[in-house]
Amino acid sequence: MKELVEVIAKSLVDYPDEVSVTESENEKAVVLELRVAQSDMGKVIGKQGRIAKAIRSVVKAAASKENKKVIVDILQ
């Protein structure tokens, strides 16, 4: 899952070197924290959060194949 989010984010931003994804797991779900450059936040979130919602949908579909719950957080 981590690699999937990383590939999607790097293809969207101007500064792909500053994209980082950290993965942590708790008893309920896998949490992926996506960090991008400040100037790229708008590109990752999109108008009215459409791109962020699309990223979460793709990750959720991939996670459902493995019977896992994945949460994607976009942080500064």
Backbone as CSV, one residue per row, in Angstrom:
resi,resn,N_x,N_y,N_z,CA_x,CA_y,CA_z,C_x,C_y,C_z
1,MET,0.823,-1.203,0.000,0.000,0.000,0.000,0.862,1.261,0.000
2,LYS,1.925,1.208,0.784,2.805,2.366,0.897,3.363,2.765,-0.470
3,GLU,3.797,1.780,-1.238,4.379,2.062,-2.547,3.339,2.634,-3.495
4,LEU,2.114,2.155,-3.403,1.028,2.646,-4.255,0.775,4.128,-4.014
5,VAL,0.665,4.530,-2.762,0.428,5.935,-2.426,1.611,6.789,-2.881
6,GLU,2.815,6.269,-2.698,4.024,7.004,-3.083,4.069,7.246,-4.590
7,VAL,3.767,6.236,-5.378,3.791,6.369,-6.837,2.736,7.369,-7.312
8,ILE,1.541,7.281,-6.757,0.472,8.204,-7.145,0.850,9.637,-6.798
9,ALA,1.339,9.852,-5.576,1.683,11.207,-5.126,2.827,11.787,-5.949
10,LYS,3.851,10.987,-6.223,5.002,11.492,-6.985,4.612,11.891,-8.402
11,SER,3.611,11.234,-8.968,3.184,11.586,-10.316,2.368,12.880,-10.345
12,LEU,1.866,13.318,-9.200,1.032,14.516,-9.140,1.798,15.801,-8.841
13,VAL,2.916,15.705,-8.122,3.568,16.887,-7.564,4.710,17.423,-8.427
14,ASP,5.127,18.651,-8.114,6.272,19.274,-8.792,7.594,18.837,-8.175
15,TYR,7.588,18.502,-6.889,8.807,18.111,-6.175,8.680,16.676,-5.671
16,PRO,8.858,15.681,-6.554,8.677,14.283,-6.136,9.699,13.806,-5.105
17,ASP,10.846,14.500,-4.997,11.852,14.107,-4.008,11.378,14.356,-2.581
18,GLU,10.427,15.272,-2.413,9.954,15.624,-1.074,8.739,14.808,-0.637
19,VAL,8.317,13.866,-1.454,7.187,12.998,-1.095,7.694,11.900,-0.166
20,SER,7.027,11.747,0.975,7.368,10.642,1.869,6.088,10.030,2.423
21,VAL,6.102,8.727,2.549,4.955,7.993,3.078,5.451,7.137,4.231
22,THR,4.834,7.310,5.392,5.176,6.467,6.536,3.985,5.565,6.843
23,GLU,4.291,4.347,7.199,3.255,3.353,7.442,3.313,2.915,8.901
24,SER,2.170,2.950,9.554,2.086,2.435,10.919,0.818,1.592,11.015
25,GLU,0.850,0.656,11.924,-0.280,-0.261,12.035,-0.762,-0.298,13.472
26,ASN,-2.066,-0.150,13.650,-2.643,-0.333,14.975,-3.611,-1.512,14.901
27,GLU,-4.352,-1.753,15.975,-5.202,-2.936,16.007,-6.375,-2.852,15.034
28,LYS,-6.740,-1.646,14.603,-7.898,-1.498,13.724,-7.543,-1.381,12.249
29,ALA,-6.425,-0.695,11.943,-6.143,-0.403,10.537,-4.672,-0.088,10.317
30,VAL,-4.314,-0.027,9.050,-2.991,0.440,8.640,-3.135,1.930,8.328
31,VAL,-2.272,2.755,8.907,-2.331,4.195,8.695,-1.145,4.614,7.831
32,LEU,-1.440,5.240,6.696,-0.411,5.766,5.807,-0.427,7.278,5.907
33,GLU,0.712,7.860,6.271,0.821,9.314,6.380,1.626,9.822,5.190
34,LEU,0.978,10.626,4.367,1.594,11.181,3.164,2.030,12.611,3.441
35,ARG,3.308,12.879,3.195,3.843,14.233,3.363,4.399,14.703,2.031
36,VAL,4.027,15.932,1.649,4.533,16.536,0.419,5.002,17.951,0.727
37,ALA,5.675,18.571,-0.248,6.123,19.956,-0.079,4.900,20.862,0.086
38,GLN,5.083,21.945,0.797,3.990,22.879,1.067,3.337,23.362,-0.232
39,SER,4.159,23.637,-1.242,3.621,24.151,-2.503,2.856,23.092,-3.287
40,ASP,3.016,21.825,-2.940,2.331,20.740,-3.643,1.058,20.270,-2.944
41,MET,0.728,20.844,-1.810,-0.446,20.390,-1.061,-1.723,20.493,-1.899
42,GLY,-1.872,21.576,-2.620,-3.073,21.769,-3.436,-3.205,20.728,-4.526
43,LYS,-2.088,20.317,-5.079,-2.115,19.316,-6.150,-2.530,17.951,-5.623
44,VAL,-2.140,17.640,-4.405,-2.472,16.337,-3.821,-3.907,16.315,-3.309
45,ILE,-4.376,17.445,-2.790,-5.734,17.499,-2.250,-6.757,17.730,-3.369
46,GLY,-6.470,18.641,-4.279,-7.369,18.911,-5.393,-8.531,19.799,-4.991
47,LYS,-9.282,20.230,-5.996,-10.444,21.083,-5.734,-11.488,20.287,-4.973
48,GLN,-11.913,20.848,-3.860,-12.910,20.243,-2.975,-12.505,18.836,-2.527
49,GLY,-11.184,18.575,-2.503,-10.684,17.301,-2.002,-10.888,16.128,-2.942
50,ARG,-11.133,16.403,-4.211,-11.438,15.316,-5.153,-10.261,14.376,-5.367
51,ILE,-9.056,14.913,-5.490,-7.888,14.058,-5.733,-7.573,13.234,-4.496
52,ALA,-7.658,13.858,-3.323,-7.429,13.121,-2.075,-8.442,11.990,-1.938
53,LYS,-9.686,12.254,-2.278,-10.730,11.234,-2.205,-10.448,10.102,-3.193
54,ALA,-9.947,10.450,-4.382,-9.625,9.435,-5.392,-8.467,8.560,-4.927
55,ILE,-7.446,9.176,-4.320,-6.315,8.400,-3.794,-6.810,7.422,-2.741
56,ARG,-7.649,7.916,-1.843,-8.177,7.044,-0.786,-9.023,5.908,-1.360
57,SER,-9.777,6.186,-2.423,-10.603,5.154,-3.047,-9.751,4.049,-3.670
58,VAL,-8.687,4.449,-4.356,-7.799,3.467,-4.987,-7.124,2.600,-3.928
59,VAL,-6.656,3.228,-2.863,-5.988,2.480,-1.796,-6.982,1.555,-1.089
60,LYS,-8.197,2.032,-0.893,-9.217,1.204,-0.246,-9.543,-0.018,-1.096
61,ALA,-9.607,0.171,-2.414,-9.880,-0.956,-3.308,-8.738,-1.969,-3.264
62,ALA,-7.507,-1.490,-3.258,-6.357,-2.388,-3.193,-6.306,-3.108,-1.846
63,ALA,-6.673,-2.408,-0.776,-6.635,-3.004,0.559,-7.738,-4.040,0.743
64,SER,-8.856,-3.862,0.069,-9.959,-4.811,0.236,-9.598,-6.185,-0.314
65,LYS,-8.676,-6.230,-1.276,-8.219,-7.526,-1.788,-7.481,-8.307,-0.697
66,GLU,-6.846,-7.588,0.210,-6.088,-8.217,1.290,-6.865,-8.240,2.603
67,ASN,-8.131,-7.869,2.562,-8.991,-7.816,3.756,-8.396,-6.947,4.856
68,LYS,-7.885,-5.785,4.470,-7.332,-4.838,5.432,-8.076,-3.524,5.338
69,LYS,-7.991,-2.733,6.402,-8.531,-1.380,6.381,-7.335,-0.435,6.371
70,VAL,-7.338,0.506,5.441,-6.220,1.435,5.297,-6.752,2.861,5.389
71,ILE,-6.058,3.676,6.179,-6.394,5.086,6.327,-5.247,5.902,5.741
72,VAL,-5.578,6.836,4.847,-4.557,7.697,4.249,-4.720,9.096,4.813
73,ASP,-3.695,9.573,5.520,-3.670,10.933,6.069,-2.689,11.764,5.266
74,ILE,-3.125,12.957,4.871,-2.250,13.867,4.143,-1.804,14.957,5.116
75,LEU,-0.503,15.011,5.369,0.039,15.937,6.362,0.981,16.944,5.710
76,GLN,1.184,18.059,6.423,2.123,19.071,5.925,3.506,18.776,6.391
